[in-house]
Amino acid sequence: MSRAKQKGTLAETAVAEFLKKTWPAVERRVLSGKNDKGDIAGVPNTVVEVKNQKSYKISEWIKETEQERTNAGTDYGILVIKPNGVGVSRVDKWWAVVSLDTITELLKDSEIAKGLPPQAD
């Protein structure tokens, strides 16, 4: 396996393990070429694309995430980026990038938007 694939697998596995705490059905997806539906399955109505690269190509990655969201027929696409210098043991500090439209829709349905106090963990 190439170094790039190893880095990708490591990042995808870290994100999947983190998300499983909330959605137990989360798992890494198998690569599927031009009909790709993201790297992580199991988050309801959402495609998750994970990137672990030294250089950031956010515009390109957002377009890729949007295409995968369309391929999967979901309402939401989330791009997760591993920041340089932040390892897999701190995956909770990685960046989640979404469009303003996506975050607005997600917040409208959240407890924050309903004026409810946050739930304790």
N, C-alpha and C positions, 0 to 999 in steps of 0.2 A: 504494500500500500504506500502511495506517495506521501511525502511530508504534509502537503496541503490537505490531502484526504484525511490524514490522521488528525490534523488540527481541527478540521470540520467535524469529524466524528466525535472528538473530545468535547467540543463546544455544544454540539447538538445533544449529546448524552447529558451534559451538565444542565442544560435548559430543560430537557425532558424530566429529569429527576426533580428539579425545582418545581415545575408545573404540576407534577404528580401529587404534590402535597395538597393541591386544591382540586385537581381533576384526576382521580386515580386511573382513568382509562388512557391517559396520555402515553404516546409512544413515538419513537422516531419512525419516519416514513422511509420506504425504499425509494431510491432514485427512479424517476420515470421520464427522463428526457424532456421533450418539448411540452408534454402534458403534465409537468410537475405540479404538485398540489401543496408545496411547502415541505419543510423539514420535520415538522412536528404535527402529529394528529392527536385528536382527543380533546382539544379545547373547543367547547361548543361554538358552532357557527363561525369559526375563526381559523385562518391559516397562519402558521408561525414559520417564518424564515429566519435562519440563524447564520450570522457571519462572524468569522474569526480570521481577519486579515490585518496585516500591518497598516496598509493604506485604506482609507475609507472612501468608498464609491457610493455614497448615500443615494444620489439621484438614480444611478443605475440599479441599485438594490431595491429602492422603492418601486421602480417600474417592474422589476422581477417579482416582488411580493404581490403587487397588484395583478399581474398576469396569473400567478398561482392562485390568488383569491378567486379570480374569474374562472380558472380551470376547475377549482373545487366547488364553485357555486355557493360560496359563503358570503356573509355580509361584511366580515372584518378580516383585515390582513395586518399582522404585526411583524415588524422587522426587529430582530434582537441582534445587537452588535456587542461583541466582546471588546471593551476598551483596552488599548495597549496598557500593559502593566497591571491589569486586574485579572487575577487567575480564576480558575473554575471553583475554588473554594469560596469565592465571593460573587457567585453568579447573580445573587440578588442585587448587586450594584451595576450590572450590565445595563446597557441602554435599550429601551423599547421605543421604537420610532413608529409613529402612526400619523396619518393626516389629521388636520384639524377637524375635518368632518367626522372621522372615525372616533376621535376622543370625545367630541361633542355628543355623538350618539351614545357612546358607552356611559358617559357621565349622566345623561338624561335618565337612564335607567338605574343609576346607582343610589345607594342610601344617602350619599352626599346631596344629590339633587333633590331628594325627597325631604331633606331637612332632618333626617334621622341621625341619632348618634352612631358613631362607628361601632361595629361589633368587636368585642374582645376576642383575641386569639385563644 
